């Protein structure tokens, strides 16, 4: 977060990616946010799915039937 505040988004994302790949669930969630803001929903899905699979409550909701990544009920966790 310090890198983000300093105006270093690439460094912030690099550090988040490292933490996410090390298993930090909140970092997995946070990696989905810049991907979504930069490239839209499809590229953010793997990060949000990873967070959901590791128990992130908000991310899990995104994959509930009828929600953002599971509108038709065919994209469950």
Backbone as CSV, one residue per row, in Angstrom:
resi,resn,N_x,N_y,N_z,CA_x,CA_y,CA_z,C_x,C_y,C_z
1,UNK,0.833,-1.181,0.000,0.000,0.000,0.000,0.883,1.252,0.000
2,UNK,2.047,1.180,0.636,2.938,2.344,0.648,3.373,2.709,-0.767
3,UNK,3.676,1.700,-1.573,4.080,1.961,-2.955,2.942,2.626,-3.722
4,UNK,1.726,2.217,-3.471,0.558,2.823,-4.126,0.441,4.290,-3.734
5,UNK,0.587,4.566,-2.449,0.486,5.940,-1.947,1.609,6.806,-2.515
6,UNK,2.796,6.219,-2.693,3.930,6.956,-3.262,3.772,7.178,-4.760
7,UNK,2.708,6.661,-5.348,2.507,6.825,-6.788,3.323,5.852,-7.613
8,UNK,3.546,4.661,-7.063,4.311,3.625,-7.754,3.425,2.401,-7.984
9,UNK,2.446,2.509,-8.883,1.502,1.406,-9.054,2.149,0.111,-9.543
10,UNK,3.188,0.201,-10.373,3.848,-1.021,-10.852,4.523,-1.751,-9.693
11,UNK,5.179,-0.988,-8.814,5.831,-1.591,-7.655,4.793,-2.181,-6.708
12,UNK,3.697,-1.460,-6.517,2.625,-1.963,-5.649,2.086,-3.280,-6.189
13,UNK,1.864,-3.333,-7.486,1.337,-4.565,-8.090,2.364,-5.696,-8.007
14,UNK,3.632,-5.390,-8.183,4.689,-6.414,-8.082,4.716,-7.020,-6.679
15,UNK,4.632,-6.165,-5.676,4.652,-6.647,-4.295,3.384,-7.434,-3.962
16,UNK,2.245,-6.960,-4.450,0.987,-7.691,-4.230,1.042,-9.071,-4.878
17,UNK,1.561,-9.116,-6.104,1.659,-10.398,-6.817,2.523,-11.373,-6.021
18,UNK,3.625,-10.883,-5.506,4.513,-11.736,-4.720,3.803,-12.283,-3.484
19,UNK,3.074,-11.414,-2.795,2.336,-11.853,-1.605,1.229,-12.832,-1.977
20,UNK,0.520,-12.563,-3.071,-0.559,-13.455,-3.509,-0.005,-14.827,-3.866
21,UNK,1.091,-14.847,-4.589,1.688,-16.123,-4.980,2.243,-16.881,-3.776
22,UNK,2.516,-16.159,-2.684,2.973,-16.803,-1.447,1.802,-17.290,-0.598
23,UNK,0.564,-17.005,-1.056,-0.608,-17.527,-0.365,-1.418,-16.528,0.431
24,UNK,-1.079,-15.237,0.358,-1.833,-14.231,1.107,-3.167,-13.953,0.405
25,UNK,-4.252,-14.320,1.059,-5.592,-14.245,0.458,-5.996,-12.810,0.154
26,UNK,-5.734,-11.899,1.053,-6.112,-10.500,0.804,-5.353,-9.939,-0.399
27,UNK,-4.125,-10.362,-0.585,-3.352,-9.924,-1.750,-3.925,-10.500,-3.039
28,UNK,-4.435,-11.727,-2.972,-5.100,-12.309,-4.151,-6.272,-11.425,-4.555
29,UNK,-7.076,-11.038,-3.571,-8.218,-10.164,-3.815,-7.747,-8.831,-4.388
30,UNK,-6.746,-8.254,-3.773,-6.244,-6.947,-4.203,-5.643,-6.994,-5.603
31,UNK,-5.104,-8.135,-6.037,-4.575,-8.260,-7.397,-5.690,-8.206,-8.431
32,UNK,-6.877,-8.651,-8.057,-8.006,-8.592,-8.983,-8.452,-7.175,-9.276
33,UNK,-8.283,-6.292,-8.325,-8.770,-4.918,-8.485,-8.040,-4.142,-9.576
34,UNK,-6.693,-4.102,-9.599,-6.051,-3.369,-10.698,-6.290,-4.032,-12.051
35,UNK,-6.366,-5.369,-12.052,-6.655,-6.056,-13.312,-8.018,-5.634,-13.834
36,UNK,-9.000,-5.546,-12.950,-10.346,-5.132,-13.360,-10.339,-3.675,-13.818
37,UNK,-9.697,-2.809,-13.069,-9.667,-1.387,-13.425,-8.935,-1.141,-14.732
38,UNK,-7.886,-1.903,-14.975,-7.066,-1.695,-16.164,-7.650,-2.388,-17.392
39,UNK,-8.103,-3.631,-17.216,-8.450,-4.472,-18.368,-9.885,-4.988,-18.388
40,UNK,-10.674,-4.699,-17.354,-12.046,-5.184,-17.302,-12.170,-6.472,-16.506
41,UNK,-13.372,-6.979,-16.444,-13.664,-8.145,-15.606,-12.968,-9.439,-16.017
42,UNK,-12.973,-9.845,-17.283,-12.399,-11.158,-17.608,-10.971,-11.372,-17.093
43,UNK,-10.043,-10.422,-17.265,-8.690,-10.655,-16.754,-8.591,-10.676,-15.229
44,UNK,-9.574,-10.107,-14.545,-9.544,-10.091,-13.086,-10.075,-11.389,-12.482
45,UNK,-10.832,-12.152,-13.252,-11.472,-13.350,-12.718,-10.502,-14.339,-12.081
46,UNK,-9.347,-14.645,-12.690,-8.460,-15.620,-12.031,-8.018,-15.189,-10.636
47,UNK,-7.767,-13.905,-10.450,-7.355,-13.431,-9.131,-8.503,-13.511,-8.135
48,UNK,-9.694,-13.075,-8.557,-10.844,-13.139,-7.667,-11.208,-14.590,-7.357
49,UNK,-11.091,-15.462,-8.353,-11.380,-16.887,-8.139,-10.387,-17.484,-7.141
50,UNK,-9.104,-17.145,-7.300,-8.085,-17.651,-6.387,-8.403,-17.210,-4.953
51,UNK,-8.775,-15.945,-4.793,-9.128,-15.436,-3.462,-10.343,-16.183,-2.920
52,UNK,-11.343,-16.388,-3.780,-12.564,-17.083,-3.360,-12.260,-18.514,-2.940
53,UNK,-11.432,-19.191,-3.708,-11.085,-20.577,-3.396,-10.302,-20.697,-2.086
54,UNK,-9.692,-19.599,-1.675,-8.942,-19.585,-0.412,-9.752,-18.963,0.720
55,UNK,-11.051,-18.762,0.485,-11.944,-18.363,1.559,-12.282,-16.891,1.681
56,UNK,-11.864,-16.050,0.739,-12.195,-14.627,0.816,-13.709,-14.475,0.643
57,UNK,-14.364,-13.933,1.655,-15.831,-13.903,1.701,-16.428,-13.097,0.548
58,UNK,-15.933,-11.921,0.285,-16.493,-11.086,-0.785,-16.244,-11.736,-2.145
59,UNK,-15.048,-12.278,-2.338,-14.742,-12.947,-3.604,-15.654,-14.152,-3.808
60,UNK,-15.913,-14.912,-2.751,-16.815,-16.070,-2.869,-18.192,-15.634,-3.343
61,UNK,-18.659,-14.513,-2.842,-19.972,-14.009,-3.239,-20.023,-13.706,-4.731
62,UNK,-18.918,-13.265,-5.301,-18.877,-12.930,-6.729,-19.147,-14.152,-7.615
63,UNK,-18.950,-15.360,-7.063,-19.156,-16.597,-7.818,-20.444,-17.321,-7.429
64,UNK,-21.254,-16.688,-6.594,-22.546,-17.283,-6.226,-23.466,-17.262,-7.450
65,UNK,-24.368,-18.225,-7.576,-25.289,-18.232,-8.708,-26.015,-16.892,-8.830
66,UNK,-25.981,-16.347,-10.034,-26.639,-15.084,-10.322,-25.783,-13.865,-10.059
67,UNK,-24.584,-14.058,-9.490,-23.733,-12.909,-9.199,-22.749,-12.665,-10.341
68,UNK,-21.859,-11.731,-10.143,-21.000,-11.164,-11.173,-20.330,-12.181,-12.095
69,UNK,-19.660,-13.183,-11.552,-18.941,-14.157,-12.380,-19.707,-15.452,-12.588
70,UNK,-20.946,-15.493,-12.146,-21.721,-16.724,-12.263,-23.190,-16.398,-12.528
71,UNK,-23.423,-15.530,-13.477,-24.792,-15.071,-13.757,-25.742,-16.203,-14.128
72,UNK,-25.260,-17.160,-14.918,-26.143,-18.247,-15.356,-26.037,-19.497,-14.481
73,UNK,-25.201,-19.455,-13.454,-25.064,-20.583,-12.554,-24.097,-21.651,-13.028
74,UNK,-23.394,-21.409,-14.140,-22.485,-22.416,-14.694,-21.020,-22.182,-14.353
75,UNK,-20.721,-21.151,-13.568,-19.326,-20.810,-13.282,-19.079,-20.856,-11.770
76,UNK,-19.548,-21.886,-11.139,-19.389,-22.012,-9.695,-17.941,-22.326,-9.328
77,UNK,-17.658,-22.188,-8.076,-16.310,-22.516,-7.577,-16.115,-24.011,-7.543
